[in-house]
Amino acid sequence: MYIVRLLYAHFIYSVVIVLCLLVAPMGGCTQDKADGNGTPQSRQAAIPMVPTPQQLVETMLDMAKVTSSDYVIDLGSGDGRIVIAAAKRGAMALGIEHDPGLVEFSRRVAIKERVAAKAAFKEADVFESDFSKATVITLFLLPDMLLRLRPKILDMKPGTRVVSNTFTMADWEPDQTTDTLAGRQSEQSMYIWGAPSDWHIVHLWIVPAKVDGIWRLDDGHINFTQNFQYITGTITTGKKETKLTGKLVGDAISFFAGGTQYIGTVSGDTILGIRAGDNAWKATR
């Protein structure tokens, strides 16, 4: 039922986009009007602004474990609610939004909520923006947009947390998924453009370190094959080759080879860690 609702919502979304593009030369879909909640609607026809429910905003920040030491960047910040909520938790936060009306609206709300010193907003294209210094990225963008952003996200510092409302990044599986309506009544679902649309799923990714390839050991080598946060491969010591499987969580690596667990920390071209019996191990490339 959720998939049917989502497909229907996308159909309505597509119709809105086509109609707006047809009438745009005549001035259609360009007014900076407010909705029933006082939130301005996006003036760019191609990407209508849909606000994230406040409960979901807090869940996104909770899953990312946002604290005052974080720098949160919301890509496509809309009316600014995620940025403002992050600032209220003490984090520095930046919203990147293409619509100047929404940027101005967000700035006014930040002043009203007394977080303007920590909540900033910039009118810019998310695909042309530098968000590499963020420790947390928040998103409510369609899958094709997420795929366009994915290479830049994967190049961010290992350990960067990425949270998305509803949509995933194809074959890059989330590290965690939460359904905020689990055990609740379906009547709490939102309605977007007249279609039932359940914006209540949050996905979390932690940017993994890059370990793909051959690493040297004192008595052999490791050959990692990396698929996002998951790793397979072989470890060779002497003439013995053993298969391995494991996972990366940021710069933390853990894998099993022949019943022995290896854990460590990736730092550039060096991995330092311990294995069974508190034996230290080191790998370089």
C-alpha positions as a printed NumPy array, in Angstrom:
array([[  0.   ,   0.   ,   0.   ],
       [  2.861,   2.399,   0.797],
       [  4.422,   1.791,  -2.638],
       [  1.084,   2.412,  -4.374],
       [  0.621,   5.658,  -2.448],
       [  4.161,   6.761,  -3.228],
       [  3.785,   6.02 ,  -6.946],
       [  0.517,   7.941,  -7.005],
       [  2.15 ,  10.874,  -5.238],
       [  4.954,  10.831,  -7.826],
       [  2.362,  10.815, -10.633],
       [  0.684,  13.902,  -9.171],
       [  4.12 ,  15.459,  -8.646],
       [  5.003,  14.893, -12.317],
       [  1.724,  16.407, -13.496],
       [  2.351,  19.507, -11.361],
       [  5.828,  19.895, -12.828],
       [  4.615,  19.566, -16.442],
       [  1.777,  22.057, -15.901],
       [  4.096,  24.526, -14.219],
       [  6.614,  24.286, -17.046],
       [  3.85 ,  24.891, -19.601],
       [  2.538,  27.978, -17.848],
       [  5.859,  29.337, -16.601],
       [  6.367,  31.631, -19.64 ],
       [  3.02 ,  33.236, -18.814],
       [  3.986,  33.785, -15.193],
       [  2.408,  30.647, -13.764],
       [  3.899,  28.833, -10.743],
       [  6.088,  31.805,  -9.883],
       [  4.152,  33.559,  -7.157],
       [  5.71 ,  33.574,  -3.704],
       [  2.443,  32.687,  -1.962],
       [  1.944,  31.29 ,   1.504],
       [  0.14 ,  28.048,   2.239],
       [ -2.419,  27.587,   5.019],
       [  0.365,  27.356,   7.6  ],
       [  2.05 ,  30.58 ,   6.541],
       [  4.868,  28.749,   4.756],
       [  5.757,  30.242,   1.368],
       [  5.533,  27.967,  -1.632],
       [  8.554,  27.481,  -3.845],
       [  8.762,  29.816,  -6.835],
       [ 10.813,  27.397,  -8.955],
       [  8.454,  25.324, -11.069],
       [ 10.641,  22.234, -11.401],
       [ 10.905,  21.426,  -7.69 ],
       [  7.813,  22.152,  -5.6  ],
       [  8.648,  22.57 ,  -1.923],
       [  7.212,  19.939,   0.405],
       [  7.909,  20.571,   4.119],
       [  9.169,  17.74 ,   6.305],
       [  6.79 ,  17.032,   9.239],
       [  8.297,  18.414,  12.448],
       [  8.252,  15.019,  14.135],
       [ 10.323,  13.679,  11.269],
       [ 12.729,  16.609,  11.546],
       [ 13.478,  15.69 ,  15.149],
       [ 13.846,  12.007,  14.253],
       [ 16.34 ,  12.887,  11.517],
       [ 18.437,  14.919,  13.943],
       [ 18.141,  12.216,  16.605],
       [ 19.342,   9.505,  14.223],
       [ 22.297,  11.672,  13.204],
       [ 23.01 ,  12.287,  16.908],
       [ 23.338,  16.023,  16.319],
       [ 25.087,  17.939,  19.1  ],
       [ 26.523,  21.406,  19.596],
       [ 29.817,  20.214,  18.08 ],
       [ 28.23 ,  19.481,  14.681],
       [ 27.996,  21.463,  11.495],
       [ 24.709,  20.545,   9.815],
       [ 24.014,  21.35 ,   6.16 ],
       [ 20.523,  20.845,   4.764],
       [ 20.545,  20.434,   0.981],
       [ 17.316,  21.914,  -0.326],
       [ 16.37 ,  23.567,   2.954],
       [ 12.888,  24.772,   1.945],
       [ 11.312,  26.766,   4.777],
       [ 14.382,  26.236,   6.978],
       [ 12.819,  24.042,   9.652],
       [ 15.611,  21.424,   9.764],
       [ 18.325,  24.072,   9.967],
       [ 16.471,  25.937,  12.713],
       [ 15.84 ,  22.727,  14.682],
       [ 19.541,  21.838,  14.467],
       [ 20.498,  25.328,  15.647],
       [ 18.179,  24.937,  18.629],
       [ 20.276,  21.903,  19.587],
       [ 23.345,  24.134,  19.61 ],
       [ 24.77 ,  23.049,  16.244],
       [ 25.982,  25.424,  13.581],
       [ 23.704,  24.881,  10.595],
       [ 23.43 ,  26.015,   6.995],
       [ 20.541,  25.671,   4.568],
       [ 21.237,  25.643,   0.833],
       [ 18.122,  26.509,  -1.149],
       [ 17.548,  27.608,  -4.764],
       [ 14.44 ,  29.694,  -4.033],
       [ 15.22 ,  33.25 ,  -2.844],
       [ 11.767,  33.634,  -1.316],
       [ 12.264,  30.568,   0.862],
       [ 15.759,  31.721,   1.838],
       [ 14.411,  35.074,   2.988],
       [ 11.508,  33.417,   4.799],
       [ 13.925,  31.042,   6.597],
       [ 16.112,  33.915,   7.715],
       [ 13.113,  35.722,   9.2  ],
       [ 12.044,  32.599,  11.09 ],
       [ 15.597,  32.074,  12.398],
       [ 15.541,  35.619,  13.782],
       [ 12.103,  35.076,  15.298],
       [ 13.285,  31.832,  16.932],
       [ 16.468,  33.57 ,  18.179],
       [ 18.88 ,  31.191,  16.456],
       [ 20.11 ,  33.472,  13.657],
       [ 23.638,  33.351,  15.083],
       [ 23.769,  29.615,  14.397],
       [ 21.315,  29.174,  11.495],
       [ 22.438,  30.538,   8.116],
       [ 20.8  ,  30.241,   4.698],
       [ 22.294,  30.543,   1.248],
       [ 20.611,  30.863,  -2.124],
       [ 22.466,  28.381,  -4.313],
       [ 22.265,  25.246,  -6.439],
       [ 22.946,  22.195,  -4.248],
       [ 24.734,  20.489,  -7.154],
       [ 27.209,  23.346,  -7.465],
       [ 27.701,  23.927,  -3.74 ],
       [ 30.573,  22.874,  -1.503],
       [ 29.228,  21.049,   1.542],
       [ 32.394,  19.09 ,   2.302],
       [ 32.894,  20.635,   5.758],
       [ 29.588,  19.354,   7.14 ],
       [ 29.563,  16.656,   9.804],
       [ 25.872,  16.017,   9.132],
       [ 23.971,  16.259,   5.84 ],
       [ 20.153,  16.308,   5.793],
       [ 18.09 ,  15.661,   2.674],
       [ 14.538,  15.532,   1.375],
       [ 15.227,  15.15 ,  -2.334],
       [ 13.987,  12.79 ,  -5.023],
       [ 16.032,   9.658,  -5.813],
       [ 17.511,  10.963,  -9.068],
       [ 18.793,  14.04 ,  -7.239],
       [ 20.255,  11.881,  -4.47 ],
       [ 22.101,   9.796,  -7.061],
       [ 23.592,  12.949,  -8.58 ],
       [ 24.803,  14.017,  -5.139],
       [ 26.013,  10.552,  -4.071],
       [ 29.569,  10.784,  -5.492],
       [ 30.217,  14.047,  -3.613],
       [ 28.75 ,  12.594,  -0.431],
       [ 30.956,   9.497,  -0.676],
       [ 34.   ,  11.767,  -1.001],
       [ 33.217,  13.454,   2.32 ],
       [ 35.142,  12.769,   5.495],
       [ 34.566,   9.226,   6.816],
       [ 32.055,   9.314,   9.645],
       [ 29.919,  12.064,   8.146],
       [ 26.271,  11.264,   8.913],
       [ 23.681,  11.57 ,   6.171],
       [ 19.948,  11.443,   6.868],
       [ 17.192,  11.421,   4.269],
       [ 13.444,  11.808,   4.502],
       [ 11.851,   8.83 ,   2.69 ],
       [ 14.129,   8.447,  -0.324],
       [ 17.201,   6.23 ,  -0.622],
       [ 20.389,   6.235,  -2.704],
       [ 19.737,   3.138,  -4.812],
       [ 22.257,   0.353,  -4.102],
       [ 23.986,   2.241,  -1.29 ],
       [ 22.037,   0.635,   1.535],
       [ 21.265,   2.751,   4.621],
       [ 23.036,   1.865,   7.858],
       [ 19.775,   2.438,   9.698],
       [ 16.118,   3.001,   8.805],
       [ 13.399,   4.225,  11.172],
       [  9.641,   4.334,  10.648],
       [  8.226,   7.137,  12.792],
       [  4.669,   5.852,  12.367],
       [  5.385,   2.324,  13.545],
       [  2.56 ,   1.419,  15.915],
       [  0.691,   4.661,  15.245],
       [ -2.592,   5.347,  13.472],
       [ -2.435,   5.755,   9.686],
       [ -4.531,   8.929,   9.969],
       [ -1.344,  10.748,  10.927],
       [ -0.108,  10.469,   7.347],
       [  0.256,  13.709,   5.421],
       [ -1.586,  14.585,   2.22 ],
       [  0.405,  16.241,  -0.545],
       [ -1.421,  17.663,  -3.593],
       [ -4.498,  15.622,  -2.623],
       [ -2.636,  12.294,  -2.638],
       [ -1.887,  10.274,   0.504],
       [  1.854,  10.485,   0.98 ],
       [  3.483,   8.868,   3.983],
       [  6.533,  10.967,   4.774],
       [  7.486,   9.018,   7.881],
       [ 10.59 ,   6.996,   6.947],
       [ 14.099,   8.197,   7.822],
       [ 17.281,   6.65 ,   6.419],
       [ 20.766,   7.1  ,   7.881],
       [ 24.096,   6.541,   6.149],
       [ 27.562,   6.935,   7.633],
       [ 30.15 ,   7.823,   5.003],
       [ 32.676,   4.951,   4.95 ],
       [ 36.441,   5.224,   4.62 ],
       [ 37.87 ,   4.032,   1.299],
       [ 39.795,   0.77 ,   1.639],
       [ 39.327,  -0.914,  -1.731],
       [ 42.576,  -2.526,  -2.947],
       [ 45.685,  -4.2  ,  -1.594],
       [ 47.103,  -3.421,   1.85 ],
       [ 50.476,  -4.66 ,   3.097],
       [ 50.903,  -6.559,   6.36 ],
       [ 54.152,  -7.435,   8.13 ],
       [ 53.654, -11.077,   7.13 ],
       [ 51.46 , -10.804,   4.03 ],
       [ 48.73 ,  -8.657,   2.55 ],
       [ 44.993,  -7.961,   2.524],
       [ 42.984,  -7.506,  -0.657],
       [ 39.769,  -5.604,   0.087],
       [ 36.83 ,  -5.397,  -2.303],
       [ 34.574,  -2.572,  -1.133],
       [ 30.899,  -2.066,  -1.9  ],
       [ 30.07 ,   1.147,  -0.048],
       [ 30.216,   0.209,   3.684],
       [ 30.551,  -3.54 ,   3.064],
       [ 33.836,  -5.299,   2.446],
       [ 34.875,  -8.731,   1.211],
       [ 38.201, -10.071,   0.028],
       [ 41.111, -12.162,   1.188],
       [ 43.912, -11.994,   3.736],
       [ 47.134, -13.774,   2.827],
       [ 49.838, -14.714,   5.326],
       [ 52.651, -16.928,   4.102],
       [ 51.059, -19.338,   1.637],
       [ 47.663, -19.32 ,   3.352],
       [ 44.815, -17.314,   1.836],
       [ 41.622, -16.776,   3.864],
       [ 38.402, -15.138,   2.758],
       [ 37.102, -12.177,   4.777],
       [ 33.807, -10.336,   5.181],
       [ 33.098,  -7.208,   7.177],
       [ 31.841,  -3.668,   7.355],
       [ 32.985,  -0.07 ,   7.706],
       [ 31.295,   2.447,   9.974],
       [ 33.011,   5.675,   9.074],
       [ 36.707,   5.081,   9.695],
       [ 36.065,   2.049,  11.941],
       [ 36.659,  -1.276,  10.212],
       [ 35.676,  -4.738,  11.384],
       [ 35.918,  -8.056,   9.543],
       [ 36.151, -11.78 ,  10.131],
       [ 38.717, -14.02 ,   8.443],
       [ 38.878, -17.711,   9.27 ],
       [ 36.919, -17.216,  12.487],
       [ 39.219, -14.431,  13.697],
       [ 37.832, -10.944,  14.125],
       [ 39.923,  -7.968,  13.1  ],
       [ 38.945,  -4.47 ,  14.226],
       [ 40.748,  -1.263,  13.482],
       [ 40.718,   2.375,  12.487],
       [ 41.42 ,   3.636,   8.983],
       [ 43.544,   6.761,   8.794],
       [ 44.447,   7.613,   5.218],
       [ 46.782,   4.875,   3.981],
       [ 47.164,   3.171,   7.359],
       [ 44.937,   0.841,   9.361],
       [ 45.778,   0.191,  13.014],
       [ 43.88 ,  -2.286,  15.134],
       [ 43.736,  -5.463,  17.163],
       [ 42.653,  -9.038,  16.513],
       [ 41.873, -12.055,  18.689],
       [ 44.026, -12.22 ,  21.804],
       [ 44.687,  -8.444,  21.776],
       [ 47.292,  -8.892,  19.065],
       [ 48.003,  -5.619,  17.302],
       [ 47.899,  -5.484,  13.532],
       [ 48.816,  -2.825,  11.001],
       [ 48.158,  -2.517,   7.293],
       [ 49.464,   0.087,   4.846],
       [ 49.04 ,   0.814,   1.171]])
